[in-house]
Amino acid sequence: MPLFLDGVVAMGCAAAALVFLRFWRESDDRVAFAFALALGIFAIDYTLLGLVPIADERRAYVFVPRLLGFAAILWGIVEKHRTMGRRR
């Protein structure tokens, strides 16, 4: 059952990443690109969790891709606020 749920979460993250990627292409909004990038990283992370038999969330290497994903979201938010400050 946990393998199935990892697959479901990976598919959901990939689908959401595609939605944000499409929105980014239409609007050229960096926050949408950051969310697409982060959700793509999360999809890869959950896929690897489901495929690698030794993968366990108690191990530290599982959190490195998640850290990169959240850093991408933070980067997008900071960039959005920085560009908004220039427009004023």
MISE-744805 format. One record per residue (C-alpha): y, z, x. Coordinates in steps of 0.25 Angstrom, whole numbers, padded with zeros to 4 digits, always signed. Each point is the difference from the previous one (the first is absolute). Example, Ala and Ser with C-alpha at 12.3 -4.5 7.8 and 13.67 -1.06 7.14 Angstrom:
# residues 2
-0018+0031+0049+0014-0002+0006
This chain:
# residues 88
+0000+0000+0000+0010+0003+0011-0002-0014+0006+0003-0006-0014+0012+0008-0001+0005-0004+0014-0002-0015-0004+0008+0002-0013+0011+0007+0007+0000-0011+0011+0001-0011-0011+0011+0007-0007+0008+0002+0013-0002-0015+0003+0004-0004-0014+0013+0008+0001+0003-0005+0013-0001-0014-0005+0010+0003-0011+0010+0006+0009-0002-0012+0010+0003-0009-0012+0012+0009-0004+0005+0000+0015-0001-0016+0001+0009-0001-0013+0010+0011+0003+0000+0001+0015+0000+0015-0001-0005+0008+0012-0005+0011-0008-0009-0009-0008-0005-0005+0014-0002+0014+0005-0008+0004-0012-0009-0013+0001-0002+0003+0015-0004+0014-0003-0009-0003-0011-0007-0011+0008-0002+0010+0011-0006+0010-0011-0009-0010-0005-0005-0003+0014-0002+0015+0002-0008+0002-0013-0008-0012+0003-0004+0006+0014-0003+0013-0006-0010-0006-0009-0006-0009+0010-0002+0009+0012-0011+0010-0002+0006+0010+0009+0014+0000-0006+0004+0013-0006+0014+0005-0004-0002+0012+0008+0001-0008+0013+0014-0003+0006-0001-0015+0002+0000-0002-0015+0014+0005-0001+0006-0010+0010+0000-0012-0009+0006+0009-0011+0011+0005+0009+0003-0014+0003+0001-0004-0014+0009+0012-0004+0009-0003+0012+0001-0014-0005+0005+0005-0013+0010+0009+0007+0005-0011+0008+0002-0009-0012+0008+0012-0007+0009+0002+0012+0002-0015+0002+0004-0001-0015+0010+0011+0001+0006-0005+0014+0002-0014-0006+0006+0006-0013+0010+0008+0009+0005-0013+0006+0003-0007-0013+0010+0011-0004
